[in-house]
């Protein structure tokens, strides 16, 4: 049997699974004998096994601000700290009231302990998860009320994370409304030296309104890409997109059915971006959040057309493998390389820029992430992660049904990652996709 980690028992068990499910609330359906690990295409695309020889995220704690994290799943046993509950639900931060937070934690830190048939792996399997459970937006009378209160609800959670040992704060949720409370909490956490990574949202094929905290200055907004390193239809676009990561047909451990699920969305991308940062920070523990961020940006697989960034994948798909091999100069430890897109000066400059020919935000204008010179599969490895499907502050928020992908021909070769996992249709639900 092949080893998936360098001499670590927790990573030796590869999984062969009964299958996947299409998102929250649906049990997995048996499909074929291919192992769960073999179905985690994003780990192959990112060349996780190669990275794990150098770093597995050891010594890094990631605060997962979400619906709670269930530590009893085999793949998460020993990975989840006590955490803190900020919700109105019974139980504590280790009781997941929707299942979303558990899936995010598994994408980051799962160890494959469920065994060779069903074990799944996180990208940073030696990192630890600090679960911080937030209020369920369904407790509000309507979506407008939930969004108005989002900053007030999540602000204290972010401040708690800032005061904790966690170096990275993952927020795979958001609201269409920013607020003073949210900005203040973000500023507090940044001043404490934390890295904040948030999903940009899943309404790219709908309203595409700016999602917060991804749109808050200082937060790393992550969009989602598919196996071809192209932005997914639902992944939101705009100046708030800083990086990208895999977000489509992502397989992970979960709380329901066979305890293996598939999902789409920027939530997945955000979690994988956080895990990517953990891999780098574990290898360079003396770096600051600003330096880790700079290396993530400098080593990202930028737009294929050579632009420094675009509104779909930002500076490009995260490539921690490249960063671990050749991080380059991490730069000034005290200067944030991504201060935020919404300063008045930058907004004014952007408004004066003439549009480039063919720059309308159609499917044909989406630039896939470029690959590094040493990449054997040029399509992938420039991808990024982040298509958060949770308007956590949108209690009555309807699920945006995923549109069929447009039929435009990709401008780059197709990566040989095999067929996506099969599964039942995505059910409606408050938390949406991944």
N, C-alpha and C positions, 0 to 999 in steps of 0.2 A: 504494500500500500504506500502511496506517495505521501510524503510529509508536507504539510502546508505551513510549517513554521520551523525555524531553525532550532531544533532541540527542545521544543516546548511541548509538553504532553497535551496541553489544552488545544493545541492546534494540529494535532496529528490525526484527529478523527475527521475524515471527510464524510460528506453526507450524500446519501442517495435518497431523494425524497419522493413522497407520494405526490406532492405537487404544490400548486400555488393557488391563491385565491385572488380575486380581483380587487380587493381592498377591504377596508374595515367592515366588519360585521358579517363576513361570509367565510364558511369553512373551506379548507383546501380540498381540491378534487384530485384523485389519483390520476396520473398521466403516464409516466414511463419511469424506467429504472434509473434515469440520470440522477446523480446526487444533487442535493441542495447546493453544495459548494460549486458543483459544475454548472449550475444554473445561475449562479451569481455572476453574470457577465461583466458587471462593472468592476469586479475585482480582477478579472482577467485583463480587461481593457487598461486598468491602471497598473497592471503588473504587480499586484500586491505581494506575491510570494517573493519577488526580487526585493521589494522594499523591506519586507519583514526580516530579511537578513541583516538589515541595518537598524531599523526602528520598528517598534510595534506600539509606540505611544506610552511606554512605561514612564511612570511618575507624573503623568498629566491627568488632571481631573477636568471633566467637561460638565458644566451645569446645563442640564436639559430642562428648559422652562416649557412646560407642556401639561399633559393630562395626568401625570404621574408615571411611574415606571414599575412594572411588576418584576421583582427580583427572583421569583420562583421558577421562571423559565430556565430550563437546563443551560441554555446558551448564555444566560445572564447571571447565573449563580456566582457570587463572589465579586461581581462587577459593579454592584449598585450600593452606594452609600445611603445613609439614613435619609438625608434630605429634609425638606420642610414643606408643609402644606399651607397654601394660601387660599384654598378654595372653601366652598361651603358644603362639600360632600363629606359623607361619613368616611372614616379611615384616615390615612395619612398619605404622604408622598409616595409610598410604595404600593398604594392602591390606585390602579389606573382605571379611571371611570369611562374612558373611550377606547383605549388600546393604542392611541396614536403615539403617546410618549414612549411606550414600550418598544414600538417599531423603530423609532428614531434612535433609542439607546442601543438596540440590536445592530443597527447599521453602523454605529460607531464602535461598539465594544464587545459584540458577541464573540464567544470563544470556540464555537463548534462542539461544545461538550454534549450536545444532544446525540452525538454519535455519527457513524459513517452514513446512515441513511437520511437523517433529518437535521444534522447540525449545520447551522449557518455561522458565518463569520462576519465580524465587523472589520472595518478598514484599520482600526487602531485597537487590536484585541487585548492590549495590556494597559489601556487607559481605564479610568474609572468614571462612573456616572454619578453626578449629584442631582437627584430628581427634585425639582421645585414645581409643585402642582398649583396651577392657576385656576381661577374661577371659571366654571362652565358658562359660556355666553348664553346658553339656553335658559339660564335663570332669569334673564331679562324679558321684558314684555315684548320687545321687538328688536329688530336688527339695529335701528337707529339708536335706541337706548344703549344697546350693548357696545356699539362703536364709540359712543360718547364717553362711556365709562372704561374703555380699554386701557387708556393711559393710567387712570387711577388704580385699576386692578393690577396691572403688570408692573407699574413703577416700583412698589415695595419689593416685588420679587427680584427685579433686576438689581436693586440696591443690596438685597440679601446676598445675591450671587457675587456682587462686587466685594463684599466683606468676607466671602468664603475663600477656601484654598483653591477654588477652581480658577484656571487660567483662561479658559474659553467658555463663553456663554452662547449656547445654541438656542435660537428662537425660531422654530419652524411653525410660526403662526403670525398673524398680523391683523391690522385693521386699516380701513380706508381713511381713517382720521388720525392725524398726529395730535399731540397735545403738549402742553407745558410740562405736565407731570412726566410724560414719557421722555421728552428731551432732557429734562433735569436728571432723571435716573440714568439715562445713557451717558450723559456728561460725567456723572459721578463714577460710573463703572470705568469709563475710559481713563479718568484721572487716577484710578486705582491700578491701572496697567492691564486691564482685561481686554481680551479680544472678543468682539460681539459679532456673531454671524447670524443672519436672518434670511428666511426665504422671501423671495420677491413677490410671490403670489401666483394664483392660477387662473387669472381672468384675461390672459393674453388673447384668447379667442373670443372675448366678450368686451367688457368695459375697459379693461387694461388701466384701471385707476391705480395711482401710486399706493403702495402698501407700506404701512409702518409697523415695526421699526426699520424695515429694510431701507426706506427712504430717508431715515434720520441721519444727519451728518455724523460720520465716525463709525457707522455700522457697515459691515461688509454685506452687501446685498447679493444673493446668489440665485441665479436662474438655472433652469434644468435643460439638459441636452439629452439626445437619444444615442443609440449605438453608432450613428454616423457623425456624432459630435455636432449635430445641428440643434438649434433651439427648438423645443417642443412647441406645438401650437398653443397650449394653454399657458406656457411660461410667459410671465409679464415682461414687457420691454420698456426701456426708458433709461434716463440718466442715473437711476438708482441701482442699476445692475453693475456690479463691480467684477464679479467672477461667475463662472458657471461650473456645474458638476453633473454627473449622471442623475437622471430623475425619472426615466421611463422604464417600465417593466422591471422594477427593482425588487429583488427577492430578499426577504428577511424573516427572522423569527417574529412571532406575534402571539397574542393571548388566546386566539380562538381556533376552533377546528383542529386541524393537524398541527397547529402551532407553526405553520409556515405560510407566509402571505406574499403576494405581489401587489405593488401599487405604483402609481404614477404621481409626479408632482414635485414642486420646488421644495417641499418639506424634506424629501429624500436628498435632494441636492444640497440643502443647507447642512444636513447631518453629515454627509460625506465630505463637505468642505471643512467642517469642524474637525472631523477625524484626520483629514489631510494636514491641517494645522498642528494637530497633536503629534503626528509622526515627525514633523519638522522640529517642533519645540522640544520633544523628547531628546532629539539628537543634539540640539543646541540649547540646553537649559538656561544658559546665561543671557540669551537674547531677550529683548523686550517684545511686547505684542506688535509694536510698530515694525520691528525688524522681521518678525515672522511674516507679517502682512506683506512687507515689501518683497520678500523672497517669493511668496505665493504669487504675487502680481508679476514679478520679473520672469518667473519660470512658467507662467501659464501659457497654454497654447492659444495664442491670440487669433483674431479673425484671419481667415485664409487669404484675404485680399491684401494683407499687410498693414491694415489700419491699426493704430495703437489700441483702439477699443471700438465697440459698437454697442448699440442699445439692446442687443439680444443676448450676447454672451459677455458683455463688459470687456475686461482685459483678456478674457479667454478662459478656457477650461483649466481647472486646477490640475497640476501635474506634480504631486509630491515626490514621485520617483525621480524626476529631473532635479527637483530641489535638494533631495538627499544626496544625489551624485555630485552636483555642481551648483551650490546655492548662490555663488557669486557674492558680491559685497552686500551685506545686510543693511548698510547705511546707518544714518543717524538714529540712535535708539530713542530719541525724544521727539521725532517728527513723524506724524501719521501720514503715510503716503496716500491715503484715501480719506481726506478730511470731510468729503461729502459733496454731492453735486449741486446743492441748493444754496450755496453762499450767493449773496446778491451780486458780487463781482463776476462770478462764473456764470450765473444765470444770464446776466446782461451780455456777457461775451458770447454765450451760446446763441442768444436770440439774434445777434448780429451776423452770425455765420450764414453764408448762403448755402442752400441745400445742394448736395452733390447730385450730379446726374444719376437718375435711377436709384435715389436714396429713399423712396417711399417705403414704408414698413410692410412690404408684402413678403410672401414666402420666398420669392426669388431673390430678395435682398438679404435674407438671413445668411450670414457668413459662417460656415463651419469653423471650428477651432483648428488652427494649424497644428501640425505635429513637430516634434523636435527632430533634429538632424539624425539622431540615433534611433528613431522610432521605426520599427519594422512594419507597423500597421498605421499608415499616415492618417487614417480617418479619426482614430480614437487617440486617446492620450493627450488630447488637448481639451478635453471635455471639462465640464464643470457641473456643479450640482446645485440645484436649487429651484424647486418649483413648489413652494409650500401651498398645500391645499387647505390650510386652515385659517379662515378668518375667525380667529379665536374669539374675537369680540363680535362675531356675527351670529347671535343665537338663532335667528330665523333665516340665516343665510342659506339660500338654496344651492345645491350642488351644481356647478357648471358642468354639464354633460360634455364629455370630450368629443370634439369634432373629429371626423375622419381627416387624416393627414392629406394635405394637398398633393397633387400628382406631379409636381415639378421634379425634374431630374436633378439629383445632387451634382454639384460641380466638382466632386472629388470621388475617388473610388470607394466602393462599399466595403466596410470592414467585415471580415469573416467571423462574426461572433455567433452565427447560428440563429435559429428561429427563437422568437420571444416566448416566454412561458405562456401556456394556455390557461384559461380560467373562465369563470362565469362573468357575466357583464357587471360593470360597476354599479352598485346599488346607490340610491340617493341617501344623503345623510348630511348632518351638520358639518362634519369635519372634512368632507370632500376627500380628494385623493391625497396620497402620500404627503 
